[in-house]
Amino acid sequence: MFKATVIVKRRPTILDPQGKAVEQGAKLLGFNNVKNTRIGKYIEFFIDTDDREAAEKELKEYSEKLLSNPIMEDFEYHLEQVKQKN
Amino acid sequence: MFKATVIVKRRPTILDPQGKAVEQGAKLLGFNNVKNTRIGKYIEFFIDTDDREAAEKELKEYSEKLLSNPIMEDFEYHLEQVKQKN
């Protein structure tokens, strides 16, 4: 069993309207030092196999096809073997 | 200037419908080993001060009031001093 952590971020050149909106709220609440907020996704899941190569392959495909939008997002990942949860 | 990274996650006891929906898609695409997907937020921003205590205070308040929902989410953060961007 592997535990996967995937971080999906918009490419720096791509505008982040959600980040902009949150930052406007920050100004209203007086958080004037906050700059350049960018919001991405933090995804955790388990891969039920003991074969690291197969786990990595499945993780990459899952990330490319479902967890991120390759046109405007990049992802980075971490894969860690864990004991089977009963 | 400080660079902040905040990870917002739903508490383990709270259902994650978004994670469930993505995982159903995974099954349809044949990713049968993927289990227990949970989706959170990965937020990056800068805090324009050289006072670490002030930066940490502003980061915590910003995270509690705008970036997370304290009723169902927890957050963890990382704060790193960086050179001023011109």
Backbone of each chain as ProteinMPNN parsed JSONL, in Angstrom:
{"seq_chain_A": "MFKATVIVKRRPTILDPQGKAVEQGAKLLGFNNVKNTRIGKYIEFFIDTDDREAAEKELKEYSEKLLSNPIMEDFEYHLEQVKQKN", "coords_chain_A": {"N_chain_A": [[0.849, -1.21, 0.0], [0.519, 2.202, -0.849], [0.899, 5.622, 0.114], [-0.196, 8.514, -1.383], [0.612, 11.877, -2.164], [-0.483, 14.673, -3.783], [0.205, 17.752, -5.28], [-1.398, 20.303, -6.891], [-0.871, 22.954, -9.025], [-1.592, 26.147, -10.501], [-0.051, 27.247, -13.511], [2.515, 29.726, -13.312], [2.136, 31.776, -15.156], [-0.531, 31.861, -15.605], [-3.547, 33.468, -14.837], [-5.021, 33.857, -11.55], [-8.019, 33.905, -10.552], [-9.46, 33.122, -8.272], [-7.622, 33.327, -6.216], [-7.162, 36.064, -6.353], [-9.673, 37.056, -5.603], [-9.912, 36.164, -2.951], [-7.854, 37.589, -1.86], [-8.76, 40.181, -2.053], [-10.698, 40.118, -0.122], [-9.027, 39.85, 2.04], [-7.808, 42.354, 2.175], [-10.015, 43.888, 2.913], [-10.363, 42.957, 5.479], [-8.218, 43.962, 6.661], [-5.741, 42.774, 6.34], [-3.107, 43.837, 5.244], [-0.563, 43.263, 4.401], [-0.535, 41.025, 2.906], [0.215, 39.447, -0.134], [-0.12, 38.542, -3.601], [-1.655, 36.05, -3.632], [-2.089, 32.64, -4.326], [-4.064, 29.929, -5.247], [-4.157, 26.445, -4.981], [-4.564, 22.837, -5.408], [-4.593, 20.294, -2.903], [-4.048, 17.021, -2.665], [-4.764, 13.874, -1.29], [-4.347, 10.351, -1.312], [-4.73, 6.726, -1.332], [-2.878, 4.001, -2.748], [-3.574, 0.864, -3.667], [-1.431, -1.296, -3.853], [1.627, -3.217, -3.88], [3.647, -2.723, -5.48], [5.96, -0.472, -6.388], [6.529, 0.772, -8.838], [4.227, 0.339, -10.359], [2.446, 1.709, -8.779], [3.395, 4.323, -8.988], [3.017, 4.778, -11.686], [0.228, 4.611, -11.925], [-0.479, 6.717, -10.261], [0.565, 8.948, -11.676], [-0.927, 8.874, -14.049], [-3.533, 9.121, -13.054], [-3.321, 11.666, -11.954], [-2.742, 13.245, -14.186], [-5.011, 12.812, -15.785], [-7.301, 13.203, -14.225], [-6.961, 14.682, -11.831], [-5.684, 17.05, -12.421], [-5.497, 19.857, -14.733], [-3.934, 19.648, -17.57], [-3.489, 21.686, -19.386], [-3.352, 24.122, -18.081], [-2.326, 23.676, -15.601], [0.236, 22.439, -13.361], [1.61, 19.532, -11.716], [2.962, 18.202, -8.675], [4.356, 15.427, -6.862], [4.303, 13.083, -4.072], [5.308, 9.942, -2.905], [4.734, 7.311, -0.738], [5.539, 4.364, 0.998], [3.248, 2.559, 2.969], [1.933, 0.872, 5.902], [-0.517, -1.696, 5.461], [-3.891, -0.685, 5.863], [-6.292, -2.04, 8.108]], "CA_chain_A": [[0.0, 0.0, 0.0], [1.272, 3.469, -0.907], [0.163, 6.853, 0.337], [0.221, 9.513, -2.381], [0.229, 13.28, -1.943], [-0.313, 15.394, -5.059], [-0.073, 19.196, -5.203], [-1.7, 20.804, -8.235], [-0.762, 24.413, -9.035], [-1.705, 26.815, -11.802], [1.235, 27.77, -13.992], [2.682, 31.129, -12.875], [1.667, 32.738, -16.18], [-1.987, 31.784, -15.677], [-4.222, 34.282, -13.821], [-5.706, 33.069, -10.509], [-9.123, 34.745, -10.067], [-9.848, 32.743, -6.911], [-6.634, 33.94, -5.337], [-7.423, 37.526, -6.372], [-10.907, 37.316, -4.839], [-9.621, 35.966, -1.52], [-6.966, 38.672, -1.425], [-9.583, 41.384, -1.847], [-11.287, 39.939, 1.213], [-7.951, 40.092, 3.014], [-7.669, 43.819, 2.313], [-11.174, 44.375, 3.681], [-10.213, 42.59, 6.895], [-7.046, 44.646, 7.207], [-4.482, 42.032, 6.152], [-2.556, 44.63, 4.136], [0.768, 42.792, 3.98], [-0.668, 39.79, 2.107], [0.413, 39.752, -1.558], [0.067, 37.486, -4.591], [-2.224, 34.765, -3.171], [-2.41, 31.683, -5.399], [-4.714, 28.781, -4.609], [-4.086, 25.187, -5.746], [-5.213, 21.694, -4.764], [-3.732, 19.378, -2.138], [-4.84, 15.787, -2.763], [-4.172, 12.679, -0.675], [-5.082, 9.098, -1.567], [-3.925, 5.52, -1.162], [-2.847, 3.138, -3.928], [-3.574, -0.47, -3.072], [-0.522, -2.241, -4.517], [2.937, -3.171, -3.225], [4.61, -2.515, -6.572], [6.16, 0.984, -6.451], [6.461, 1.26, -10.232], [2.811, 0.35, -10.764], [1.785, 2.78, -8.01], [3.808, 5.606, -9.565], [2.377, 4.893, -13.011], [-1.2, 4.9, -11.714], [-0.549, 8.074, -9.685], [0.797, 9.949, -12.735], [-2.074, 8.897, -14.975], [-4.67, 9.668, -12.295], [-3.081, 13.114, -11.798], [-2.85, 13.904, -15.495], [-6.341, 12.704, -16.415], [-8.45, 13.578, -13.381], [-6.706, 15.622, -10.722], [-5.187, 18.36, -12.892], [-5.811, 20.237, -16.119], [-2.574, 19.821, -18.112], [-3.373, 22.912, -20.213], [-3.01, 25.313, -17.281], [-1.833, 23.312, -14.274], [1.312, 21.465, -13.182], [1.466, 18.853, -10.421], [4.129, 17.518, -8.088], [3.78, 14.37, -6.014], [5.158, 12.364, -3.124], [4.769, 8.58, -2.785], [5.352, 6.761, 0.471], [4.961, 3.051, 1.327], [2.661, 2.535, 4.308], [1.392, -0.437, 6.272], [-1.905, -1.91, 5.035], [-4.873, -0.328, 6.898], [-7.333, -3.096, 8.065]], "C_chain_A": [[0.876, 1.25, 0.0], [0.345, 4.631, -0.57], [0.714, 7.898, -0.624], [-0.258, 10.896, -1.939], [0.525, 14.014, -3.239], [-0.675, 16.859, -4.835], [-0.231, 19.708, -6.629], [-1.68, 22.322, -8.188], [-0.974, 24.959, -10.448], [-0.322, 27.287, -12.218], [1.321, 29.245, -13.629], [2.128, 32.143, -13.882], [0.142, 32.798, -16.245], [-2.597, 32.596, -14.522], [-4.943, 33.384, -12.805], [-6.84, 33.911, -9.911], [-9.541, 34.421, -8.631], [-8.887, 33.379, -5.896], [-6.855, 35.437, -5.226], [-8.625, 37.85, -5.471], [-10.638, 37.198, -3.341], [-8.778, 37.131, -1.007], [-7.719, 39.977, -1.233], [-10.252, 41.326, -0.473], [-10.261, 40.247, 2.291], [-7.788, 41.589, 3.251], [-8.818, 44.372, 3.163], [-11.023, 44.075, 5.169], [-8.93, 43.176, 7.485], [-5.744, 43.875, 7.094], [-3.746, 42.68, 4.983], [-1.2, 44.132, 3.645], [0.69, 41.575, 3.061], [-0.628, 40.151, 0.622], [0.398, 38.449, -2.364], [-0.413, 36.101, -4.113], [-2.539, 33.895, -4.38], [-2.909, 30.401, -4.751], [-4.65, 27.558, -5.524], [-4.784, 24.093, -4.965], [-4.182, 20.821, -4.058], [-4.518, 18.071, -2.0], [-4.075, 14.622, -2.132], [-5.018, 11.465, -1.061], [-4.142, 7.916, -1.361], [-3.962, 4.733, -2.475], [-2.578, 1.726, -3.425], [-2.76, -1.458, -3.91], [0.805, -2.168, -3.76], [4.056, -2.955, -4.242], [4.774, -1.02, -6.795], [5.994, 1.517, -7.875], [5.022, 1.369, -10.697], [2.08, 1.496, -10.053], [2.11, 4.142, -8.624], [3.128, 5.85, -10.913], [0.908, 5.3, -12.849], [-1.381, 6.316, -11.171], [-0.424, 9.124, -10.786], [-0.401, 10.031, -13.67], [-3.305, 9.522, -14.314], [-4.522, 11.194, -12.2], [-3.265, 13.838, -13.124], [-4.291, 13.921, -16.007], [-7.482, 13.242, -15.564], [-8.155, 14.686, -12.371], [-6.224, 16.984, -11.221], [-5.604, 18.596, -14.341], [-4.467, 20.586, -16.779], [-2.392, 21.102, -18.931], [-2.909, 24.088, -19.356], [-2.435, 24.983, -15.91], [-0.652, 22.346, -14.352], [1.039, 20.736, -11.864], [2.808, 18.287, -9.977], [3.573, 16.482, -7.118], [4.822, 13.766, -5.095], [4.492, 11.012, -2.899], [5.487, 7.868, -1.648], [4.708, 5.41, 0.776], [4.451, 3.082, 2.765], [2.133, 1.132, 4.6], [-0.064, -0.486, 5.816], [-2.846, -1.524, 6.184], [-5.943, -1.421, 6.909], [-8.72, -2.476, 8.296]], "O_chain_A": [[1.848, 1.343, 0.75], [-0.835, 4.626, -0.922], [1.92, 8.14, -0.678], [-1.361, 11.062, -1.42], [1.651, 13.983, -3.735], [-1.725, 17.171, -4.274], [0.666, 19.571, -7.46], [-2.4, 22.922, -7.39], [-0.599, 24.337, -11.442], [0.485, 27.681, -11.377], [0.307, 29.943, -13.637], [1.703, 33.234, -13.503], [-0.414, 33.696, -16.876], [-2.205, 32.426, -13.368], [-5.413, 32.298, -13.144], [-6.65, 34.558, -8.881], [-9.924, 35.308, -7.869], [-9.304, 33.896, -4.86], [-6.749, 36.012, -4.143], [-8.59, 38.796, -4.684], [-11.085, 38.035, -2.557], [-8.956, 37.601, 0.117], [-7.374, 40.783, -0.369], [-10.358, 42.328, 0.234], [-10.585, 40.832, 3.325], [-7.648, 42.035, 4.39], [-8.606, 45.223, 4.027], [-11.491, 44.836, 6.016], [-8.593, 42.929, 8.643], [-4.74, 44.272, 7.687], [-3.749, 42.153, 3.871], [-0.74, 44.542, 2.579], [1.698, 41.139, 2.505], [-1.343, 41.046, 0.172], [0.836, 37.401, -1.888], [0.324, 35.118, -4.182], [-3.172, 34.345, -5.336], [-2.284, 29.857, -3.841], [-5.038, 27.624, -6.691], [-5.499, 24.357, -3.998], [-3.064, 20.633, -4.536], [-5.532, 18.02, -1.303], [-2.893, 14.415, -2.407], [-6.245, 11.543, -1.128], [-2.929, 8.079, -1.233], [-4.944, 4.787, -3.216], [-1.531, 1.428, -2.85], [-3.31, -2.331, -4.581], [1.081, -1.18, -3.079], [5.241, -2.998, -3.911], [3.875, -0.36, -7.316], [5.398, 2.572, -8.091], [4.632, 2.344, -11.339], [1.22, 2.16, -10.633], [1.238, 4.999, -8.767], [2.724, 6.968, -11.234], [0.414, 6.197, -13.532], [-2.307, 7.027, -11.56], [-1.205, 10.075, -10.834], [-0.838, 11.122, -14.039], [-4.016, 10.329, -14.913], [-5.502, 11.922, -12.353], [-3.868, 14.91, -13.18], [-4.741, 14.909, -16.587], [-8.503, 13.684, -16.09], [-9.011, 15.527, -12.096], [-6.348, 17.976, -10.503], [-6.0, 17.68, -15.061], [-3.932, 21.676, -16.574], [-1.265, 21.548, -19.143], [-2.167, 24.95, -19.828], [-2.096, 25.882, -15.14], [-0.55, 21.542, -15.279], [0.329, 21.25, -11.0], [3.665, 17.944, -10.792], [2.462, 16.631, -6.609], [6.028, 13.906, -5.294], [3.276, 10.929, -2.724], [6.717, 7.834, -1.609], [3.482, 5.303, 0.814], [5.134, 3.57, 3.665], [1.917, 0.323, 3.698], [-0.756, 0.532, 5.787], [-2.656, -1.953, 7.322], [-6.48, -1.736, 5.847], [-9.722, -3.19, 8.297]]}, "seq_chain_B": "MFKATVIVKRRPTILDPQGKAVEQGAKLLGFNNVKNTRIGKYIEFFIDTDDREAAEKELKEYSEKLLSNPIMEDFEYHLEQVKQKN", "coords_chain_B": {"N_chain_B": [[10.44, 40.221, 3.695], [8.179, 37.527, 3.511], [7.565, 34.162, 2.466], [4.656, 32.346, 2.356], [3.202, 29.159, 2.862], [0.252, 27.431, 2.874], [-1.621, 24.669, 3.902], [-4.771, 23.379, 3.61], [-6.982, 21.187, 5.071], [-9.772, 18.929, 5.128], [-11.25, 17.813, 8.172], [-10.588, 14.462, 9.274], [-12.929, 13.143, 10.025], [-14.906, 14.298, 8.613], [-16.975, 14.044, 5.802], [-15.942, 13.768, 2.336], [-17.184, 14.84, -0.355], [-16.256, 15.752, -2.839], [-13.855, 14.431, -3.202], [-14.845, 11.835, -3.276], [-16.349, 11.914, -5.636], [-14.388, 12.352, -7.602], [-13.016, 10.003, -7.314], [-14.816, 8.134, -8.203], [-14.739, 8.679, -10.879], [-12.187, 7.838, -11.345], [-12.412, 5.076, -11.103], [-13.973, 4.545, -13.339], [-12.129, 5.078, -15.299], [-10.457, 3.041, -14.958], [-8.6, 3.073, -12.908], [-8.144, 1.193, -10.569], [-6.854, 0.751, -8.19], [-6.81, 2.98, -6.671], [-7.639, 4.577, -3.667], [-9.726, 6.13, -1.171], [-9.623, 9.001, -1.703], [-8.879, 12.321, -0.886], [-9.54, 15.743, -1.0], [-7.906, 18.81, -0.659], [-6.875, 22.248, 0.017], [-4.164, 24.082, -1.406], [-2.261, 26.709, -0.672], [-0.464, 29.559, -1.612], [1.31, 32.495, -0.715], [2.637, 35.863, -0.318], [4.041, 37.733, 2.389], [4.382, 40.958, 3.154], [6.527, 41.986, 5.066], [9.244, 42.368, 7.417], [9.241, 41.342, 9.832], [9.12, 38.498, 11.592], [7.348, 37.563, 13.573], [5.113, 39.214, 13.274], [4.428, 38.512, 10.699], [3.76, 35.83, 11.026], [1.565, 36.032, 12.719], [-0.246, 37.438, 11.102], [-0.52, 35.593, 9.045], [-1.739, 33.416, 10.373], [-4.205, 34.527, 11.188], [-5.297, 35.266, 8.722], [-5.532, 32.736, 7.598], [-7.307, 31.464, 9.347], [-9.573, 33.115, 9.148], [-10.16, 33.494, 6.417], [-9.038, 31.626, 4.61], [-9.645, 29.069, 5.463], [-12.256, 26.908, 6.806], [-13.025, 26.918, 9.966], [-14.818, 25.229, 11.244], [-14.924, 22.779, 9.95], [-12.485, 22.306, 8.871], [-8.897, 21.919, 9.088], [-5.71, 23.611, 9.267], [-2.305, 23.665, 8.133], [0.945, 25.22, 8.162], [3.739, 26.814, 6.473], [6.481, 28.964, 6.799], [8.682, 31.154, 5.277], [11.561, 33.134, 5.042], [12.197, 35.366, 2.406], [14.018, 36.918, -0.337], [13.31, 40.319, -1.159], [11.045, 40.804, -3.834], [11.55, 42.63, -6.822]], "CA_chain_B": [[9.363, 39.539, 2.931], [8.058, 36.101, 3.824], [6.717, 33.352, 1.594], [3.838, 31.451, 3.184], [2.51, 28.033, 2.219], [-0.779, 26.94, 3.805], [-2.368, 23.5, 3.416], [-6.051, 23.291, 4.319], [-7.547, 19.835, 4.888], [-10.981, 18.612, 5.905], [-10.987, 16.869, 9.265], [-10.813, 13.079, 8.812], [-14.292, 12.667, 10.308], [-15.836, 15.004, 7.72], [-17.092, 13.431, 4.47], [-15.361, 14.581, 1.27], [-17.923, 14.493, -1.571], [-15.454, 16.027, -4.039], [-12.925, 13.306, -3.307], [-15.652, 10.65, -3.676], [-16.744, 12.08, -7.052], [-13.193, 12.146, -8.433], [-12.631, 8.587, -7.245], [-15.71, 7.393, -9.107], [-14.167, 8.875, -12.218], [-10.983, 6.988, -11.414], [-12.864, 3.687, -11.353], [-14.419, 4.48, -14.745], [-10.95, 5.091, -16.184], [-9.67, 1.838, -14.712], [-7.62, 3.215, -11.819], [-8.86, 0.454, -9.522], [-6.078, 0.661, -6.938], [-6.894, 4.269, -5.959], [-8.582, 4.477, -2.539], [-9.81, 7.142, -0.124], [-9.136, 10.301, -2.183], [-9.36, 13.499, -0.132], [-9.038, 16.928, -1.708], [-7.817, 20.023, 0.161], [-6.377, 23.439, -0.687], [-2.736, 24.392, -1.263], [-2.287, 28.163, -0.901], [0.829, 30.242, -1.477], [1.233, 33.959, -0.793], [3.767, 36.572, 0.283], [3.668, 38.689, 3.436], [5.34, 42.037, 2.949], [7.067, 42.538, 6.31], [10.471, 41.646, 7.769], [9.047, 40.933, 11.224], [8.577, 37.136, 11.505], [6.196, 37.412, 14.475], [3.962, 39.888, 12.647], [4.057, 37.705, 9.523], [3.098, 34.6, 11.494], [0.257, 36.452, 13.249], [-1.125, 37.77, 9.968], [-0.773, 34.323, 8.333], [-2.713, 32.607, 11.142], [-5.524, 35.165, 11.13], [-5.744, 35.149, 7.32], [-5.905, 31.319, 7.384], [-8.518, 31.153, 10.141], [-10.758, 33.897, 8.761], [-10.501, 33.508, 4.986], [-8.567, 30.497, 3.796], [-10.205, 27.777, 5.913], [-13.514, 26.941, 7.566], [-12.606, 26.273, 11.218], [-15.81, 24.241, 11.714], [-14.707, 21.444, 9.373], [-11.149, 22.19, 8.269], [-7.685, 22.284, 9.828], [-4.657, 24.047, 8.336], [-0.899, 23.659, 8.568], [1.598, 26.247, 7.343], [5.204, 26.914, 6.444], [6.808, 30.383, 6.592], [10.092, 31.169, 4.879], [11.983, 34.485, 4.644], [12.724, 35.407, 1.032], [14.491, 38.245, -0.742], [12.263, 41.168, -1.717], [10.917, 40.723, -5.299], [11.348, 44.026, -7.303]], "C_chain_B": [[9.368, 38.053, 3.28], [7.191, 35.414, 2.771], [5.983, 32.359, 2.486], [3.236, 30.356, 2.31], [1.524, 27.483, 3.248], [-1.499, 25.757, 3.152], [-3.618, 23.366, 4.283], [-6.661, 21.926, 4.035], [-8.829, 19.683, 5.698], [-10.594, 17.686, 7.044], [-11.345, 15.464, 8.794], [-12.258, 12.602, 9.015], [-15.316, 13.28, 9.35], [-15.811, 14.357, 6.331], [-16.501, 14.362, 3.415], [-16.026, 14.218, -0.062], [-17.114, 14.708, -2.849], [-14.471, 14.878, -4.283], [-13.637, 12.057, -3.806], [-15.949, 10.731, -5.184], [-15.545, 11.811, -7.962], [-12.843, 10.66, -8.459], [-13.551, 7.721, -8.104], [-15.212, 7.505, -10.552], [-12.961, 7.977, -12.408], [-11.374, 5.551, -11.749], [-13.264, 3.548, -12.831], [-13.229, 4.414, -15.697], [-10.019, 3.911, -15.891], [-8.595, 1.977, -13.655], [-8.205, 2.534, -10.576], [-8.12, 0.395, -8.191], [-6.197, 1.926, -6.095], [-7.989, 4.191, -4.892], [-8.554, 5.779, -1.733], [-9.194, 8.489, -0.541], [-9.734, 11.426, -1.353], [-8.696, 14.738, -0.713], [-9.063, 18.135, -0.778], [-7.271, 21.167, -0.672], [-4.898, 23.649, -0.377], [-2.582, 25.864, -1.644], [-0.894, 28.746, -0.657], [0.586, 31.751, -1.533], [2.469, 34.56, -0.125], [3.228, 37.503, 1.364], [4.774, 39.738, 3.481], [5.736, 42.701, 4.264], [8.364, 41.786, 6.587], [10.415, 41.155, 9.206], [8.351, 39.572, 11.225], [7.323, 36.973, 12.38], [4.934, 38.023, 13.86], [3.473, 39.065, 11.457], [3.278, 36.469, 9.968], [1.692, 34.92, 12.019], [-0.725, 36.698, 12.103], [-1.5, 36.499, 9.2], [-1.864, 33.523, 9.05], [-4.112, 33.202, 11.036], [-6.141, 35.029, 9.738], [-6.253, 33.722, 7.063], [-7.196, 30.987, 8.113], [-9.753, 31.854, 9.574], [-11.154, 33.759, 7.298], [-10.141, 32.223, 4.242], [-9.182, 29.16, 4.235], [-11.509, 28.012, 6.67], [-13.258, 26.177, 8.87], [-13.582, 25.197, 11.718], [-15.472, 22.85, 11.184], [-13.307, 21.26, 8.786], [-10.045, 22.557, 9.258], [-6.681, 22.815, 8.803], [-3.286, 23.888, 8.984], [-0.172, 24.645, 7.672], [3.119, 26.17, 7.44], [5.525, 28.356, 6.075], [8.305, 30.488, 6.347], [10.472, 32.59, 4.472], [12.59, 34.421, 3.252], [13.193, 36.818, 0.722], [13.308, 38.987, -1.35], [12.245, 41.034, -3.231], [10.729, 42.151, -5.812], [10.354, 44.028, -8.461]], "O_chain_B": [[10.418, 37.412, 3.336], [6.229, 35.985, 2.258], [6.596, 31.63, 3.266], [2.819, 30.597, 1.177], [1.913, 27.115, 4.356], [-1.929, 25.835, 2.001], [-3.542, 23.255, 5.506], [-6.837, 21.554, 2.874], [-8.962, 20.225, 6.795], [-9.697, 16.857, 6.89], [-12.282, 15.284, 8.016], [-12.748, 11.758, 8.264], [-16.46, 12.829, 9.287], [-14.741, 14.152, 5.757], [-16.543, 15.583, 3.562], [-15.505, 13.394, -0.813], [-17.255, 13.961, -3.817], [-14.285, 14.423, -5.411], [-13.116, 11.318, -4.641], [-15.815, 9.744, -5.907], [-15.672, 11.122, -8.974], [-12.429, 10.125, -9.488], [-13.127, 6.708, -8.66], [-15.264, 6.549, -11.325], [-12.739, 7.427, -13.487], [-10.739, 4.899, -12.578], [-12.932, 2.558, -13.483], [-13.295, 3.788, -16.755], [-8.946, 3.787, -16.481], [-7.755, 1.088, -13.513], [-8.694, 3.195, -9.66], [-8.706, 0.026, -7.173], [-5.749, 1.958, -4.949], [-9.119, 3.791, -5.175], [-7.522, 6.44, -1.623], [-8.356, 9.045, 0.169], [-10.945, 11.479, -1.143], [-7.48, 14.791, -0.897], [-10.092, 18.451, -0.182], [-7.206, 21.085, -1.898], [-4.439, 23.429, 0.744], [-2.754, 26.225, -2.808], [-0.245, 28.469, 0.352], [-0.245, 32.223, -2.309], [3.237, 33.865, 0.54], [2.105, 37.999, 1.27], [5.928, 39.449, 3.799], [5.337, 43.831, 4.546], [8.572, 40.694, 6.06], [11.391, 40.626, 9.737], [7.166, 39.471, 10.909], [6.358, 36.325, 11.975], [3.849, 37.444, 13.912], [2.271, 38.933, 11.23], [2.267, 36.109, 9.365], [0.749, 34.163, 11.787], [-1.866, 36.236, 12.125], [-2.639, 36.341, 8.76], [-2.793, 33.019, 8.419], [-5.087, 32.482, 10.822], [-7.324, 34.725, 9.587], [-7.269, 33.527, 6.397], [-8.072, 30.314, 7.569], [-10.838, 31.275, 9.521], [-12.33, 33.886, 6.956], [-10.867, 31.792, 3.346], [-9.228, 28.218, 3.444], [-11.823, 29.12, 7.105], [-13.27, 24.946, 8.886], [-13.206, 24.35, 12.527], [-15.697, 21.853, 11.869], [-12.98, 20.192, 8.267], [-10.234, 23.39, 10.144], [-6.784, 22.512, 7.614], [-3.134, 23.965, 10.203], [-0.605, 24.892, 6.546], [3.687, 25.558, 8.345], [4.925, 28.914, 5.157], [9.104, 29.969, 7.127], [9.788, 33.196, 3.647], [13.395, 33.539, 2.952], [12.833, 37.779, 1.402], [12.427, 38.388, -1.968], [13.293, 41.134, -3.869], [9.847, 42.851, -5.315], [10.045, 45.087, -9.007]]}, "name": "protein", "num_of_chains": 2, "seq": "MFKATVIVKRRPTILDPQGKAVEQGAKLLGFNNVKNTRIGKYIEFFIDTDDREAAEKELKEYSEKLLSNPIMEDFEYHLEQVKQKNMFKATVIVKRRPTILDPQGKAVEQGAKLLGFNNVKNTRIGKYIEFFIDTDDREAAEKELKEYSEKLLSNPIMEDFEYHLEQVKQKN"}
